[in-house]
Amino acid sequence: MGAEVKTMIRKGSSLRERLYLIEIFVGMATTFRHFLRNLLDNSKLYVRHYPEVEPEIPVRWRGRHRLTSHDDGTVKCVACFMCQTNCPANCIMIEAEERLDGKAEKMPKRFTIDLLECIYCGYCVEACPVDAIRMDSGIYSVTDNNRESFVLGIQELLETPGAFSEEDYKKGGA
Amino acid sequence: MSLLDYVMIAIRVAFSAFVPLCFIAVCVWMERRGAGFFQDRAGPNRANIYGFRAAGLVQNLADAAKLIFKEDMVSGHIKHKFYFILAPIIVFFTSLVSFAVVPFADTLVLGGKSYIMQGIPIDIGILWFFAFAGFAVYGIILAGWSSTNKYGILGGLRSAAQVISYEIPMALAIISLLVVYGTVDLNEMAQFQGGLLFGFIPMWGVILQPVGVIIFIIAAFAETNRTPFDLAEGESEIVAGFHVEYSAMKFAVFFMGEYVAMFASSAIIITLYFGGYQIPWFSTDVLINYAKPVALLLMILLPIIMYYFTGWIKRSNVSHYPRENDPRVFEANVYIKCFWALVVVVEVLLLTLLFCESGGSMAHIFVTLLQVCTFLTKVTMMIFVYIWVRWTLPRFRYDLLQKLGWQTLLPLALLNILVTSALVVVFS
């Protein structure tokens, strides 16, 4: 069976199109309709008034990271280095220590994410075996004046709250 | 020469020097906000002074401040620094000077003396415009060459090739126009267009030369390096073309030169083909004789127009999201008060005209002012067409551009001369 050949009809060779002017006037009428509509009523513009009106962030949006914790407030992370190994941008840096409260064998002593390196791919979230790292904080705008403040430590990561309820996250996310 | 003579010279020179400069701000504003509206977005409307945005005009101040305070850099590899700096000056200067021969009102007669209303009182008119418009491209070529940059040189070469192929149809379109008007003086052309064809159609160039106007407008677009003919700065192919090495105020001078050229060529298109300063059906003599009824009509029309304009400001200048004590409503109210104050001032001036003797010098000045307003309105509309075309049409490919210039416009322009000359010989 031969491959199905589909002949594309080339546009622009008819007399009407080769005259340019008629098609130009048609195009200009189209753009003028847009102009007039927006000039007469500028509430019809297809834009969001951004800093005042913020976009709605869906559950699956990969925002700034956060570390989750157990119900008693202790960190869920077991310092298995899965996320650090998996990270294509090498932005995660973990230092482990022994865990003494019996929840696991190890826990992170340091857990830093360099947001300037991070490419927000979400591989760390997928790699995590204990659901300790998530990107559901809903923070999409990461801005500051100096480089140092983009390196998040374990404390900041733990303090960042999730923007969605547990059920919504389970439904929408992994 | 009396004091009045000196004042009139100062006024006309100041008009033709400063109005194009003021129109840079208007053009940039129209371009950016217009582009926004054509593309269903808002355009720059956030820059403000104490909350007053002036519909985005404040953005121009911010842009100017940015460009002035940026580092004015000349790269080390540029050998001919003098020519490098001269190039934007040539572009800007020639664009500005080419406007000097365009009449912005009919000759003003005061106390038996007549005052011509154009920057330089010479009668070579259109030839002056051609000389300087053609010269502007030297600035672009010089910029491309002295940049010592591949992209710059390519931009300059494209511009040179384009100007050669589009100056010819432009000049040929003008020749058939000269056959019709019988003069090169722009003021006489505008006066000619005040007449009526068959007693009811205004004798505008666009009606007498329908083919010529299309050729001329296309060539004028190419002449000012605007889309669809902005190959010289085709950013997708040659980065920024001839001004790729320019920064800060040197770039800004190129930028302003482009808008002044746009203003000047709009003014020329208006003067040649759309009646110049003439109001259709109201030639200068008619206006002077009926100055009082016209003033009365304006006094009635102005508040009506302002009423609808006020409504538009109120509808447009609000925040389109929930906001407590919306500062834009206050802003809109201030604008509305300013505009109504302006209307009151104009009404008072028109009222004083009504109590003056008819046909006197007041009437002459009133007619001149009316024609200046008409001229500027028409030019603004033409500039809008420039912007409208820019945000509608894509750029021509280089071979198509040359094909259009040599194989379509040139024969068409020659045919137009032939037909026009034959018709002029038959009917006169």
Interface residues (C-beta under 8 A of the other chain):
Chain A: Y20 L21 I24 G27 M28 T30 T31 F32 H34 F35 N38 L39 L40 D41 N42 S43 L45 Y46 V47 H49 E52 V53
Chain B: G34 G36 F37 F38 Q39 D40 R41 A42 I214 W312 R315 S316 S319 H320 Y321 R323 W388 V389 W391 T392 L393 L404
